[in-house]
Amino acid sequence: MTVKLNQTGLRHARSLVRDGKVVRDERDDWSEHAPSADDENDFIDKHGWTEYGKWHLGVDDDEDRETKGHYSFPYGDFRKVHRCGVISLESRAGQFDHDDIRDESKKLLELIDED
């Protein structure tokens, strides 16, 4: 498994933050705020895999692009960026030595906290 930074997802996240589409929740809220598998499936059915991919900071090119396994490190609920999601993915990226994802998530968190 070779997970790398999803530049498209990062650009999308930054754009959402700049547009004020952010939930400034607390660190431990992600378990309750993360989209469920049904939410993900509904979003994919309505918007497709390309749009689904924009909500993740990691991609694995060893996995088929039209599978959930291709995408990792989600940061939002398909409407807004969640601060708790960014914190969670930063921690997980660091644990698994995905330094580029960890570093960009830190910058994204700084952008969220600027307001």
Backbone hydrogen bonds, N-H to C=O, Kabsch-Sander energy under -0.5 kcal/mol:
donor,donor_aa,acceptor,acceptor_aa,energy
3,V,1,M,-0.6
4,K,59,V,-2.8
6,N,57,L,-2.4
7,Q,5,L,-1.0
10,L,6,N,-2.3
11,R,7,Q,-2.5
12,H,8,T,-2.2
13,A,9,G,-2.6
14,R,10,L,-2.5
15,S,11,R,-2.3
16,L,12,H,-2.4
17,V,13,A,-2.4
18,R,14,R,-2.6
19,D,15,S,-1.7
20,G,17,V,-1.7
21,K,16,L,-2.7
22,V,20,G,-1.7
23,V,81,V,-3.0
24,R,22,V,-0.6
25,D,23,V,-1.6
29,D,26,E,-2.1
30,W,27,R,-0.8
31,S,28,D,-0.5
32,E,29,D,-1.3
33,H,29,D,-2.0
34,A,30,W,-2.6
40,E,36,S,-2.5
41,N,37,A,-2.6
42,D,38,D,-2.6
43,F,39,D,-2.4
44,I,40,E,-2.7
45,D,41,N,-2.6
46,K,42,D,-2.0
47,H,43,F,-3.0
48,G,43,F,-0.5
48,G,44,I,-2.1
51,E,47,H,-0.5
52,Y,48,G,-1.8
53,G,49,W,-2.6
54,K,50,T,-0.9
54,K,51,E,-0.5
55,W,52,Y,-1.7
56,H,53,G,-1.5
57,L,73,F,-2.4
58,G,72,S,-2.5
59,V,4,K,-2.2
60,D,70,H,-2.4
61,D,2,T,-0.8
61,D,59,V,-0.6
63,E,60,D,-2.0
67,T,64,D,-1.0
70,H,67,T,-1.3
71,Y,68,K,-1.3
72,S,58,G,-2.4
75,Y,55,W,-1.4
76,G,55,W,-0.5
77,D,80,K,-1.8
81,V,21,K,-2.5
82,H,75,Y,-2.7
83,R,23,V,-2.7
83,R,81,V,-0.6
86,V,82,H,-1.9
87,I,83,R,-2.3
88,S,84,C,-2.3
89,L,85,G,-2.5
90,E,86,V,-2.2
91,S,87,I,-2.0
92,R,88,S,-2.4
93,A,89,L,-2.8
94,G,90,E,-2.0
95,Q,91,S,-2.1
96,F,92,R,-1.7
97,D,94,G,-1.3
98,H,93,A,-3.0
99,D,97,D,-1.2
102,R,98,H,-2.6
103,D,99,D,-2.9
104,E,100,D,-2.1
105,S,101,I,-2.2
106,K,102,R,-1.9
107,K,103,D,-1.7
108,L,104,E,-2.2
109,L,105,S,-2.4
110,E,106,K,-2.2
111,L,107,K,-2.1
112,I,108,L,-2.2
113,D,109,L,-2.5
114,E,110,E,-0.9
115,D,111,L,-0.5
115,D,112,I,-0.7
